[in-house]
Amino acid sequence: MANKTANVNARVEEDVKREAENILANMGIPASVGINMFYHQIIYCHGLPFRPVVPKKTQQSLEDMTRAEFDARMAAGLADAKAGRGLGVEDAFDQLIAGAPVREVVNG
């Protein structure tokens, strides 16, 4: 016997819907299957399958920073480089090409 289905009516921002559906389509997943997967994950996790957070605003350019903030970032980066911490250029480009956010990797 086949499972009964039910409709879900939800209002979402048009651009959010379009972007999410485009991503799912690129993965070969219809929106209805993606939503069903999300509901299953809520059931399996007994809650949201992710931790909701508000990302900290990152400074994107020199114009967004004070001179002291810039100097502090440069000093921290130099200290990391001297200590051998960081992500190699090839690994960073591989992650960028794959569309993943670049993550810092500590070596050593």
Buried (B, 14 or more C-beta within 10 A) or exposed (E): EEEEEEEEEEEEEEEEEEEBBEEBEEEEBEEEEBBBEEEEEEEEEEEEBEEEEEEEEEEEEEEEBEEEEEEEEEEEEEEEEEEEBBBEEEEBEEBEEEEEEEEEEEEE
